[in-house]
Structures are given as C-alpha cells and as structure tokens.
Amino acid sequence: MQINTGSMEKLTKAKEALEELLIYRELQKKSLFLELSYFLASPEENCYRFFSYLAKRAAAETPVLEDLWQNFSLQEILSAENLFTLSAEGGKVTECLAEVAAHDWQRLEELVKLDVSALVPQLPSLRGLVEPKIPTTPFEELMLSFQKAENWAAELPSLIDFYNCYGAGPACRHWAFVWDGELRGIIKPEESDLAELVGLDRQKELLLANTKQFLQNLPANCVLL
C-alpha cells in the first residue's frame, strides 16, 4: 500500500497537533489517543488495529455521532478534567488561560476532523457502521454542536458556560450517578415517579423542600438516595 503525498502531509500535521497539546496533554495517555498515535506513526501497519478499537467501543456504547472517530474523540476531549475545564466550572477563566485553551482547541479540532478512512485507501469508512442515537443530554448536544462548528476556538465562551452549569470532567456526561465503592455515572437512568415510592411520605416532603431550596439558590443539602 502506498500513501500519497497529500495524506502524508495530513498525517504529519496530525502528529504535530497531538504533540503540541499543552493543557490537554494528558489526553495522550488515554487509550483512544494512544491508538491514534500508533496509527499516525505507522498507518499501513496499524490501520486495522485502529479500526477494530473504534468498532469495539461502538459495540459497548452506542455513539451519538455517525463518525466513530469523531464521536469517541470528542467524548474524551469534552469530558477531560484539566486546569481549563476546572477553572471554567468555577467560572474563573483568566484571559491567559483562555488563550492557552484556544491554542489547544485549534489542534484538537485538527485531530478530530482528520478523515482517518480517507488516509488509508483499503480501510473501510468509520461512518455509517452504527446508527447513531438521538442526543438526550446536554453533553451529547454539546458533542453535536462541536461536530458542526467551523471554528472550535471561537466556541470556548459557550464551553465555559457549559462547564459552569454542568460541571467539568467525566461528571458532566451524566444526569445521575450511583455509588458502589466509587462514583459512577449512569448513562441512561431509569425514569421513576415519586408516587411509586410507597410509605416514604415524610422523606419525599423533605426531598421536595430541599430541591426547591436548591433551585432558588437558597441553602440546601446534598442528597443521597
């Protein structure tokens, strides 16, 4: 197999983009981006391995985006926990920090929008393998909006607002959580009605009162159900 000059240039730019990350540099240690680095280093040798890795992830979790690479890379990036996302969660992003984040997001955009299948002629397309699900959470809507955005660095103000509202890190991906020795996010929590909880009238009254306090920005307690 021979990779043409244009594809080689794209591969080189992608490797440079991955290497030049600053605040988001920890992504390099994630299995997804390790697989990407293997592919970029030797696409002829590792293209099938990269394809197989993405297909395996899609079998375990239905993607939101049709392109598997874009789906799982955006998922990792948007749920990353670092100086920028944690500062945005607290609503305190300095001008300097915003500039560094913009630097990283320009490179992340180049990586995510890389058409992996087009680089290696014999590699099947990563689009259309799985029918994507309809976005149902703010995080999934965020993934969709970034896929459509033409300039990711310009989207940082809305991203800061998102983290300030929903939190940063893996927690922002989920509506609900369960504790079983560690806190785990529930991708699709089961819907239930308070009326189904029989014999807990006093507890339900306390829960509703506490929730109303919270929604009104008044003193409220954390609740463990």
C-alpha positions as CSV (number, residue, x, y, z in Angstrom):
1,M,0.0,0.0,0.0
2,Q,1.3,3.5,-0.9
3,I,0.1,6.6,0.9
4,N,0.1,9.7,-1.3
5,T,1.8,12.9,-0.6
6,G,-1.3,14.7,0.4
7,S,-2.1,12.1,3.0
8,M,1.4,12.1,4.3
9,E,1.2,15.9,4.9
10,K,-2.1,15.4,6.8
11,L,-0.5,12.7,8.9
12,T,2.4,14.9,9.7
13,K,0.2,17.8,10.7
14,A,-1.9,15.5,12.9
15,K,1.2,14.2,14.7
16,E,2.4,17.7,15.3
17,A,-1.1,18.7,16.6
18,L,-1.1,15.8,19.1
19,E,2.5,16.6,20.3
20,E,1.8,20.4,20.7
21,L,-1.0,20.0,23.2
22,L,-0.5,21.9,26.5
23,I,-3.4,21.8,28.9
24,Y,-4.9,18.8,27.2
25,R,-1.7,16.9,27.0
26,E,-3.0,14.2,29.4
27,L,-5.2,13.0,26.6
28,Q,-2.1,11.5,25.1
29,K,-2.2,8.8,27.9
30,K,-5.8,7.8,27.1
31,S,-6.2,4.5,25.3
32,L,-8.1,6.2,22.4
33,F,-5.3,8.7,21.7
34,L,-2.6,6.0,22.2
35,E,-4.3,4.1,19.4
36,L,-4.3,7.2,17.3
37,S,-0.6,7.8,17.9
38,Y,0.1,4.2,16.8
39,F,-1.9,4.8,13.7
40,L,-0.2,8.1,12.9
41,A,3.2,6.6,13.4
42,S,2.6,3.7,11.1
43,P,-0.8,3.9,9.3
44,E,0.0,0.9,7.0
45,E,0.7,-1.4,9.9
46,N,-1.8,-0.1,12.5
47,C,-4.9,1.0,10.4
48,Y,-6.7,-2.3,11.1
49,R,-5.9,-2.2,14.8
50,F,-7.3,1.4,15.0
51,F,-10.5,0.5,13.1
52,S,-11.0,-2.6,15.4
53,Y,-10.5,-0.5,18.5
54,L,-13.2,2.0,17.5
55,A,-15.6,-0.7,16.4
56,K,-15.2,-2.4,19.8
57,R,-16.1,0.8,21.6
58,A,-19.1,1.3,19.4
59,A,-20.3,-2.2,20.3
60,A,-20.1,-1.3,24.0
61,E,-21.7,2.2,23.7
62,T,-24.0,3.5,21.0
63,P,-22.4,6.6,19.5
64,V,-24.1,10.0,19.2
65,L,-22.2,10.9,16.0
66,E,-22.1,8.9,12.8
67,D,-18.3,9.0,12.5
68,L,-16.8,6.7,15.2
69,W,-13.5,8.6,15.5
70,Q,-15.2,12.0,15.8
71,N,-17.7,10.5,18.4
72,F,-15.2,9.0,20.8
73,S,-12.5,11.6,20.4
74,L,-15.0,14.4,21.2
75,Q,-16.4,12.4,24.1
76,E,-12.9,12.2,25.6
77,I,-12.0,15.8,24.9
78,L,-15.2,17.4,26.2
79,S,-15.1,15.3,29.4
80,A,-11.4,16.0,30.1
81,E,-10.5,17.3,33.6
82,N,-7.7,19.9,33.5
83,L,-6.9,23.4,34.5
84,F,-9.1,25.0,31.9
85,T,-12.2,22.8,32.4
86,L,-12.0,23.0,36.2
87,S,-11.5,26.8,36.1
88,A,-14.5,27.1,33.8
89,E,-16.5,25.0,36.2
90,G,-15.8,27.6,38.9
91,G,-16.4,30.5,36.4
92,K,-12.9,31.8,36.7
93,V,-11.0,31.5,33.4
94,T,-8.3,34.2,33.1
95,E,-7.5,35.8,29.8
96,C,-4.2,34.0,29.6
97,L,-5.7,30.6,30.4
98,A,-8.3,31.2,27.6
99,E,-5.5,31.9,25.1
100,V,-3.8,28.7,26.0
101,A,-7.0,26.8,25.8
102,A,-7.7,28.3,22.3
103,H,-4.2,27.1,21.3
104,D,-5.1,23.5,22.3
105,W,-8.6,23.6,20.8
106,Q,-7.2,24.6,17.4
107,R,-5.0,21.5,17.5
108,L,-7.8,19.3,18.8
109,E,-10.1,20.4,16.0
110,E,-7.4,19.4,13.5
111,L,-7.2,15.9,15.1
112,V,-10.9,15.3,15.4
113,K,-11.7,16.4,11.9
114,L,-9.0,14.2,10.5
115,D,-10.6,11.9,7.9
116,V,-8.9,8.7,9.0
117,S,-10.6,6.4,6.4
118,A,-9.5,8.7,3.6
119,L,-5.8,8.5,4.6
120,V,-5.6,4.7,4.0
121,P,-7.3,3.5,0.8
122,Q,-8.1,0.0,2.0
123,L,-9.6,1.0,5.3
124,P,-13.4,0.8,5.5
125,S,-15.2,4.0,6.3
126,L,-15.8,4.8,10.0
127,R,-19.1,6.4,9.1
128,G,-22.4,4.5,9.0
129,L,-21.2,1.4,10.8
130,V,-23.7,2.1,13.6
131,E,-26.9,4.1,13.6
132,P,-26.3,6.9,16.0
133,K,-28.7,7.6,18.8
134,I,-30.6,10.8,19.2
135,P,-28.8,13.2,21.7
136,T,-30.7,13.2,25.0
137,T,-28.4,15.0,27.4
138,P,-26.7,18.5,27.4
139,F,-23.3,16.7,26.9
140,E,-24.5,14.8,23.9
141,E,-26.0,18.1,22.4
142,L,-22.6,19.7,23.1
143,M,-20.8,16.9,21.1
144,L,-23.2,17.5,18.2
145,S,-22.7,21.3,18.2
146,F,-18.9,20.9,18.2
147,Q,-19.0,18.5,15.3
148,K,-20.9,21.1,13.3
149,A,-18.8,24.1,14.5
150,E,-16.3,25.6,12.0
151,N,-14.0,27.3,14.4
152,W,-13.7,25.5,17.8
153,A,-11.5,28.1,19.4
154,A,-14.4,30.6,18.9
155,E,-16.7,28.2,20.8
156,L,-14.8,28.5,24.1
157,P,-17.2,31.0,25.7
158,S,-20.1,28.7,25.3
159,L,-17.9,25.8,26.5
160,I,-17.1,27.8,29.7
161,D,-20.8,28.4,30.2
162,F,-21.4,24.6,29.9
163,Y,-18.8,23.6,32.5
164,N,-20.0,26.4,34.8
165,C,-23.6,25.0,34.6
166,Y,-23.0,21.2,34.4
167,G,-19.5,20.7,35.9
168,A,-16.3,19.5,34.4
169,G,-14.6,16.2,33.9
170,P,-16.4,12.8,33.5
171,A,-19.3,14.0,35.7
172,C,-20.6,16.4,33.0
173,R,-21.5,13.5,30.8
174,H,-24.2,12.1,33.1
175,W,-27.6,13.1,34.6
176,A,-27.3,10.6,37.5
177,F,-24.8,8.7,39.5
178,V,-24.5,5.5,41.6
179,W,-22.1,4.8,44.4
180,D,-20.7,1.2,44.6
181,G,-17.4,1.9,46.3
182,E,-16.7,4.6,43.7
183,L,-18.9,7.2,42.0
184,R,-20.1,6.0,38.6
185,G,-22.2,7.9,36.1
186,I,-25.4,6.3,34.8
187,I,-25.6,6.8,31.0
188,K,-29.4,6.1,30.9
189,P,-31.1,6.4,34.3
190,E,-34.4,4.7,34.7
191,E,-37.3,7.2,35.0
192,S,-39.5,6.9,38.1
193,D,-42.2,8.8,39.8
194,L,-42.3,9.8,43.4
195,A,-45.8,8.3,43.6
196,E,-44.2,4.9,43.1
197,L,-42.3,5.3,46.4
198,V,-44.9,4.0,49.0
199,G,-44.6,4.7,52.7
200,L,-42.0,7.4,52.4
201,D,-44.2,10.5,52.6
202,R,-42.1,12.3,55.2
203,Q,-38.9,11.6,53.2
204,K,-40.4,12.8,50.0
205,E,-41.6,16.0,51.6
206,L,-38.1,16.7,52.8
207,L,-36.6,15.9,49.4
208,L,-39.0,18.2,47.6
209,A,-38.5,21.0,50.0
210,N,-34.7,20.7,49.7
211,T,-34.9,20.6,45.9
212,K,-37.0,23.8,45.9
213,Q,-34.4,25.4,48.1
214,F,-31.6,24.4,45.7
215,L,-33.4,25.7,42.6
216,Q,-34.0,29.0,44.3
217,N,-30.3,29.3,45.1
218,L,-31.1,29.1,48.8
219,P,-29.2,26.9,51.4
220,A,-29.7,23.2,50.5
221,N,-28.2,19.9,51.5
222,C,-26.6,17.2,49.3
223,V,-28.9,14.2,49.0
224,L,-28.1,10.5,48.8
225,L,-30.9,8.3,47.8
